[in-house]
Amino acid sequence: RVVPGAEHLGTGSDGVASSASKSAAKNRKKKEKKAAAAAAAEASVDGPPLSDAVAASADADSETREKAAEPSPAEVLQRKLKALNKKLRQIEALREGQASGKTLNEEQLQKVATEDAVRAEVRQISEQIPVDA
């Protein structure tokens, strides 16, 4: 089928007109290059086996990273306590603003209304945190 004005468009391998823009062609080439690099990297991984010392070191490094990624329960409680204290500071600032005549929006009023619950949660978490932490 001939479409007037479409002469500049090339045809693909299936004989259908290709409407790939310049940037689409560039992206396709980048994708192909990335796939080739990944295949080459995979081929090099399948190469000679690592020595036992290098393999053990790699295992130890991965275990260290896993342990570092998982915070201890005390650290989790410390973070929660820090967030709650920040919320209390924000509530206090809102109360001061309200006392000075500033009108609070609905969201701010809801935050101020949670002050007692936040204080109770701070007390509860403070009791759970170990003394040495």
MDAnalysis code that builds the backbone (N, CA, C; Angstrom):
import MDAnalysis as mda
import numpy as np

u = mda.Universe.empty(399, n_residues=133, atom_resindex=np.repeat(np.arange(133), 3), trajectory=True)
u.add_TopologyAttr("name", ["N", "CA", "C"] * 133)
u.add_TopologyAttr("resid", np.arange(1, 134))
u.add_TopologyAttr("resname", ["ARG", "VAL", "VAL", "PRO", "GLY", "ALA", "GLU", "HIS", "LEU", "GLY", "THR", "GLY", "SER", "ASP", "GLY", "VAL", "ALA", "SER", "SER", "ALA", "SER", "LYS", "SER", "ALA", "ALA", "LYS", "ASN", "ARG", "LYS", "LYS", "LYS", "GLU", "LYS", "LYS", "ALA", "ALA", "ALA", "ALA", "ALA", "ALA", "ALA", "GLU", "ALA", "SER", "VAL", "ASP", "GLY", "PRO", "PRO", "LEU", "SER", "ASP", "ALA", "VAL", "ALA", "ALA", "SER", "ALA", "ASP", "ALA", "ASP", "SER", "GLU", "THR", "ARG", "GLU", "LYS", "ALA", "ALA", "GLU", "PRO", "SER", "PRO", "ALA", "GLU", "VAL", "LEU", "GLN", "ARG", "LYS", "LEU", "LYS", "ALA", "LEU", "ASN", "LYS", "LYS", "LEU", "ARG", "GLN", "ILE", "GLU", "ALA", "LEU", "ARG", "GLU", "GLY", "GLN", "ALA", "SER", "GLY", "LYS", "THR", "LEU", "ASN", "GLU", "GLU", "GLN", "LEU", "GLN", "LYS", "VAL", "ALA", "THR", "GLU", "ASP", "ALA", "VAL", "ARG", "ALA", "GLU", "VAL", "ARG", "GLN", "ILE", "SER", "GLU", "GLN", "ILE", "PRO", "VAL", "ASP", "ALA"])
u.atoms.positions = np.array([
    [0.834, -1.172, 0.000],
    [0.000, 0.000, 0.000],
    [0.877, 1.233, 0.000],
    [0.560, 2.194, -0.754],
    [1.341, 3.419, -0.881],
    [0.591, 4.543, -0.186],
    [1.304, 5.211, 0.701],
    [0.733, 6.333, 1.426],
    [1.488, 7.583, 0.992],
    [0.780, 8.563, 0.436],
    [1.442, 9.785, -0.006],
    [2.130, 10.493, 1.168],
    [3.343, 10.931, 0.949],
    [4.072, 11.661, 1.981],
    [4.828, 10.768, 2.939],
    [4.728, 9.443, 2.790],
    [5.384, 8.526, 3.705],
    [6.638, 7.920, 3.090],
    [7.146, 8.507, 2.029],
    [8.313, 7.954, 1.359],
    [9.545, 7.991, 2.256],
    [9.633, 8.973, 3.130],
    [10.813, 9.110, 3.970],
    [10.888, 8.036, 5.054],
    [9.770, 7.396, 5.331],
    [9.756, 6.349, 6.350],
    [10.313, 5.069, 5.757],
    [11.198, 4.433, 6.512],
    [11.767, 3.175, 6.038],
    [10.795, 2.039, 6.281],
    [11.142, 0.876, 5.804],
    [10.320, -0.301, 6.049],
    [11.096, -1.241, 6.934],
    [10.392, -1.907, 7.809],
    [11.011, -2.853, 8.714],
    [11.275, -4.169, 8.029],
    [11.775, -5.141, 8.765],
    [12.107, -6.442, 8.196],
    [10.858, -7.182, 7.745],
    [9.705, -6.827, 8.296],
    [8.459, -7.495, 7.897],
    [7.761, -6.757, 6.760],
    [8.401, -5.759, 6.178],
    [7.827, -5.039, 5.057],
    [6.869, -3.939, 5.451],
    [6.624, -3.760, 6.731],
    [5.712, -2.734, 7.228],
    [6.508, -1.464, 7.454],
    [5.914, -0.331, 7.148],
    [6.602, 0.942, 7.313],
    [6.994, 1.129, 8.769],
    [8.212, 1.531, 8.980],
    [8.727, 1.772, 10.324],
    [8.503, 3.235, 10.673],
    [7.880, 3.487, 11.801],
    [7.616, 4.864, 12.197],
    [8.496, 5.252, 13.379],
    [9.647, 4.570, 13.527],
    [10.535, 4.858, 14.642],
    [11.169, 6.223, 14.456],
    [11.064, 7.028, 15.455],
    [11.679, 8.348, 15.402],
    [13.176, 8.204, 15.631],
    [13.863, 9.278, 15.491],
    [15.306, 9.288, 15.692],
    [15.650, 8.877, 17.124],
    [14.903, 9.412, 18.077],
    [15.177, 9.085, 19.482],
    [14.794, 7.636, 19.794],
    [13.746, 7.124, 19.151],
    [13.362, 5.730, 19.374],
    [14.446, 4.799, 18.845],
    [15.020, 5.142, 17.695],
    [16.104, 4.336, 17.138],
    [17.326, 4.388, 18.057],
    [17.592, 5.549, 18.597],
    [18.716, 5.721, 19.518],
    [18.498, 4.881, 20.780],
    [17.281, 4.915, 21.312],
    [16.962, 4.128, 22.506],
    [17.066, 2.642, 22.227],
    [16.638, 2.210, 21.021],
    [16.727, 0.797, 20.658],
    [18.189, 0.365, 20.625],
    [19.060, 1.198, 20.051],
    [20.483, 0.873, 19.988],
    [21.084, 0.792, 21.391],
    [20.693, 1.713, 22.275],
    [21.188, 1.688, 23.652],
    [20.752, 0.410, 24.360],
    [19.503, 0.010, 24.119],
    [18.972, -1.198, 24.736],
    [19.732, -2.427, 24.250],
    [19.999, -2.475, 22.942],
    [20.753, -3.607, 22.386],
    [22.163, -3.651, 22.956],
    [22.794, -2.491, 23.094],
    [24.147, -2.416, 23.642],
    [24.153, -2.870, 25.104],
    [23.147, -2.465, 25.854],
    [23.042, -2.854, 27.257],
    [22.847, -4.362, 27.386],
    [22.012, -4.936, 26.507],
    [21.784, -6.382, 26.525],
    [23.065, -7.127, 26.181],
    [23.830, -6.605, 25.227],
    [25.090, -7.241, 24.855],
    [26.085, -7.180, 26.007],
    [26.127, -6.041, 26.710],
    [27.027, -5.898, 27.848],
    [26.631, -6.852, 28.972],
    [25.338, -7.019, 29.195],
    [24.863, -7.938, 30.229],
    [25.229, -9.376, 29.870],
    [25.100, -9.719, 28.601],
    [25.456, -11.067, 28.153],
    [26.949, -11.298, 28.332],
    [27.764, -10.292, 28.035],
    [29.211, -10.416, 28.201],
    [29.573, -10.559, 29.674],
    [28.899, -9.809, 30.539],
    [29.166, -9.897, 31.968],
    [28.771, -11.268, 32.498],
    [27.671, -11.789, 32.019],
    [27.219, -13.119, 32.444],
    [28.202, -14.179, 31.988],
    [28.743, -14.015, 30.802],
    [29.720, -14.968, 30.282],
    [30.992, -14.937, 31.124],
    [31.385, -13.751, 31.589],
    [32.592, -13.662, 32.402],
    [32.361, -14.245, 33.793],
    [31.136, -14.206, 34.279],
    [30.814, -14.800, 35.576],
    [30.924, -16.314, 35.481],
    [30.573, -16.853, 34.347],
    [30.648, -18.291, 34.153],
    [32.080, -18.758, 33.917],
    [33.027, -17.840, 33.925],
    [34.435, -18.133, 33.675],
    [35.024, -18.974, 34.792],
    [36.317, -18.828, 35.053],
    [36.990, -19.656, 36.048],
    [36.407, -19.429, 37.442],
    [36.333, -20.468, 38.275],
    [35.754, -20.325, 39.614],
    [36.643, -19.479, 40.518],
    [36.016, -18.840, 41.481],
    [36.740, -18.014, 42.429],
    [37.477, -18.905, 43.413],
    [38.563, -18.393, 43.956],
    [39.268, -19.160, 44.977],
    [38.398, -19.215, 46.226],
    [38.676, -20.174, 47.089],
    [37.873, -20.326, 48.310],
    [37.963, -19.095, 49.200],
    [39.134, -18.468, 49.267],
    [39.305, -17.285, 50.114],
    [38.476, -16.118, 49.587],
    [38.487, -15.928, 48.277],
    [37.718, -14.831, 47.682],
    [36.227, -15.089, 47.862],
    [35.792, -16.332, 47.656],
    [34.385, -16.674, 47.816],
    [33.936, -16.469, 49.260],
    [34.771, -16.870, 50.217],
    [34.433, -16.699, 51.632],
    [34.340, -15.219, 51.978],
    [35.254, -14.424, 51.425],
    [35.234, -12.987, 51.672],
    [33.970, -12.362, 51.108],
    [33.569, -12.791, 49.923],
    [32.349, -12.267, 49.301],
    [31.134, -12.628, 50.141],
    [31.088, -13.858, 50.682],
    [29.981, -14.275, 51.531],
    [29.933, -13.441, 52.804],
    [31.099, -13.190, 53.408],
    [31.161, -12.404, 54.637],
    [30.696, -10.977, 54.373],
    [31.101, -10.406, 53.237],
    [30.673, -9.049, 52.891],
    [29.167, -8.973, 52.730],
    [28.578, -9.972, 52.072],
    [27.132, -9.944, 51.869],
    [26.391, -10.090, 53.188],
    [26.927, -10.912, 54.107],
    [26.290, -11.057, 55.422],
    [26.379, -9.754, 56.203],
    [27.512, -9.068, 56.107],
    [27.686, -7.798, 56.804],
    [26.696, -6.768, 56.280],
    [26.522, -6.725, 54.952],
    [25.564, -5.780, 54.378],
    [24.150, -6.096, 54.840],
    [23.804, -7.387, 54.916],
    [22.458, -7.769, 55.351],
    [22.230, -7.350, 56.788],
    [23.243, -7.567, 57.646],
    [23.101, -7.193, 59.046],
    [22.993, -5.682, 59.199],
    [23.751, -4.944, 58.405],
    [23.721, -3.490, 58.482],
    [22.379, -2.951, 58.002],
    [21.734, -3.662, 57.102],
    [20.458, -3.205, 56.562],
    [19.312, -3.409, 57.551],
    [19.479, -4.344, 58.466],
    [18.418, -4.640, 59.441],
    [18.726, -3.931, 60.750],
    [17.960, -2.892, 61.099],
    [18.206, -2.206, 62.359],
    [17.760, -3.068, 63.540],
    [18.432, -2.885, 64.654],
    [18.062, -3.637, 65.854],
    [16.722, -3.108, 66.370],
    [16.044, -3.896, 67.202],
    [14.763, -3.426, 67.763],
    [14.916, -2.117, 68.549],
    [16.058, -1.955, 69.224],
    [16.277, -0.723, 69.982],
    [16.392, 0.470, 69.030],
    [17.059, 0.258, 67.869],
    [17.186, 1.344, 66.896],
    [15.825, 1.721, 66.315],
    [15.003, 0.718, 66.081],
    [13.660, 0.981, 65.553],
    [12.869, 1.816, 66.553],
    [12.966, 1.457, 67.834],
    [12.258, 2.215, 68.869],
    [12.807, 3.639, 68.970],
    [14.137, 3.784, 68.859],
    [14.739, 5.126, 68.921],
    [14.219, 6.001, 67.787],
    [14.136, 5.432, 66.577],
    [13.632, 6.187, 65.420],
    [12.174, 6.588, 65.629],
    [11.383, 5.663, 66.149],
    [9.968, 5.939, 66.391],
    [9.827, 7.052, 67.434],
    [10.642, 6.973, 68.475],
    [10.611, 7.986, 69.523],
    [11.013, 9.356, 68.969],
    [12.015, 9.367, 68.103],
    [12.459, 10.612, 67.488],
    [11.335, 11.225, 66.654],
    [10.637, 10.387, 65.882],
    [9.532, 10.868, 65.053],
    [8.394, 11.410, 65.912],
    [8.105, 10.734, 67.004],
    [7.030, 11.190, 67.886],
    [7.391, 12.505, 68.570],
    [8.654, 12.642, 68.968],
    [9.084, 13.904, 69.585],
    [8.995, 15.052, 68.591],
    [9.311, 14.767, 67.340],
    [9.176, 15.787, 66.293],
    [7.715, 16.198, 66.155],
    [6.836, 15.216, 66.202],
    [5.407, 15.503, 66.092],
    [4.943, 16.361, 67.266],
    [5.460, 16.066, 68.457],
    [5.099, 16.876, 69.623],
    [5.590, 18.317, 69.470],
    [6.801, 18.494, 68.912],
    [7.306, 19.854, 68.669],
    [6.399, 20.587, 67.679],
    [5.950, 19.887, 66.654],
    [5.054, 20.495, 65.672],
    [3.724, 20.886, 66.315],
    [3.208, 20.006, 67.166],
    [1.944, 20.298, 67.866],
    [2.119, 21.522, 68.759],
    [3.254, 21.595, 69.451],
    [3.513, 22.738, 70.326],
    [3.575, 24.036, 69.515],
    [4.214, 23.971, 68.352],
    [4.293, 25.166, 67.492],
    [2.902, 25.564, 67.012],
    [2.070, 24.589, 66.689],
    [0.700, 24.897, 66.263],
    [-0.092, 25.530, 67.402],
    [0.082, 24.999, 68.621],
    [-0.619, 25.563, 69.789],
    [-0.197, 27.014, 70.028],
    [1.109, 27.270, 69.890],
    [1.602, 28.637, 70.084],
    [1.031, 29.562, 69.009],
    [0.985, 29.085, 67.793],
    [0.409, 29.885, 66.719],
    [-1.058, 30.166, 66.950],
    [-1.759, 29.147, 67.437],
    [-3.188, 29.305, 67.724],
    [-3.390, 30.317, 68.855],
    [-2.508, 30.261, 69.863],
    [-2.614, 31.189, 70.985],
    [-2.340, 32.629, 70.555],
    [-1.503, 32.792, 69.523],
    [-1.184, 34.137, 69.059],
    [-2.212, 34.656, 68.051],
    [-3.278, 33.892, 67.821],
    [-4.365, 34.369, 66.969],
    [-4.392, 33.768, 65.581],
    [-3.470, 32.898, 65.264],
    [-3.455, 32.282, 63.936],
    [-4.569, 31.228, 63.866],
    [-5.285, 31.220, 62.763],
    [-6.334, 30.212, 62.597],
    [-5.722, 28.964, 61.972],
    [-6.085, 27.827, 62.529],
    [-5.553, 26.552, 62.047],
    [-6.543, 25.911, 61.094],
    [-5.998, 25.219, 60.078],
    [-6.882, 24.497, 59.163],
    [-7.280, 23.154, 59.788],
    [-8.116, 22.415, 59.110],
    [-8.656, 21.163, 59.647],
    [-7.557, 20.158, 59.968],
    [-6.583, 20.050, 59.066],
    [-5.490, 19.096, 59.259],
    [-4.678, 19.450, 60.502],
    [-4.416, 20.739, 60.681],
    [-3.652, 21.184, 61.844],
    [-4.428, 20.944, 63.139],
    [-5.731, 21.176, 63.096],
    [-6.557, 20.922, 64.278],
    [-6.566, 19.439, 64.643],
    [-6.601, 18.584, 63.626],
    [-6.568, 17.145, 63.884],
    [-5.240, 16.747, 64.528],
    [-4.154, 17.347, 64.065],
    [-2.847, 17.041, 64.638],
    [-2.788, 17.463, 66.100],
    [-3.305, 18.649, 66.393],
    [-3.313, 19.140, 67.776],
    [-4.163, 18.218, 68.651],
    [-5.247, 17.683, 68.097],
    [-6.141, 16.810, 68.868],
    [-5.469, 15.472, 69.217],
    [-4.411, 15.099, 68.496],
    [-3.746, 13.818, 68.776],
    [-2.653, 13.936, 69.826],
    [-2.508, 15.097, 70.430],
    [-1.399, 15.321, 71.366],
    [-1.392, 14.306, 72.515],
    [-2.512, 14.044, 73.129],
    [-2.545, 13.113, 74.262],
    [-2.128, 11.711, 73.832],
    [-2.610, 11.264, 72.683],
    [-2.252, 9.929, 72.192],
    [-0.759, 9.847, 71.875],
    [-0.212, 10.913, 71.324],
    [1.217, 10.925, 70.995],
    [2.048, 10.880, 72.262],
    [1.637, 11.661, 73.263],
    [2.368, 11.661, 74.538],
    [2.313, 10.280, 75.201],
    [1.165, 9.618, 75.119],
    [1.036, 8.275, 75.691],
    [1.955, 7.293, 74.956],
    [2.029, 7.418, 73.650],
    [2.888, 6.529, 72.874],
    [4.360, 6.792, 73.180],
    [4.723, 8.043, 73.400],
    [6.102, 8.378, 73.770],
    [6.453, 7.712, 75.098],
    [5.540, 7.789, 76.068],
    [5.790, 7.152, 77.370],
    [5.953, 5.642, 77.205],
    [5.080, 5.038, 76.405],
    [5.118, 3.593, 76.196],
    [6.437, 3.163, 75.541],
    [6.857, 3.876, 74.532],
    [8.097, 3.515, 73.835],
    [9.302, 3.784, 74.730],
    [9.264, 4.862, 75.504],
    [10.374, 5.158, 76.398],
    [10.581, 4.038, 77.406],
    [9.516, 3.396, 77.822],
    [9.622, 2.267, 78.755],
    [10.209, 1.032, 78.088],
    [10.017, 0.886, 76.775],
    [10.495, -0.299, 76.055],
    [11.969, -0.209, 75.671],
    [12.490, 1.001, 75.581],
    [13.882, 1.182, 75.145],
    [14.812, 0.752, 76.263],
    [15.797, -0.093, 75.939],
    [16.769, -0.498, 76.955],
    [17.567, 0.701, 77.452],
    [18.012, 0.650, 78.693],
    [18.717, 1.760, 79.319],
    [20.049, 2.033, 78.620],
    [20.747, 0.995, 78.143],
    [22.064, 1.172, 77.538],
    [21.986, 1.698, 76.115],
    [20.807, 1.788, 75.525],
    [20.679, 2.251, 74.137],
    [20.690, 3.742, 74.041],
])
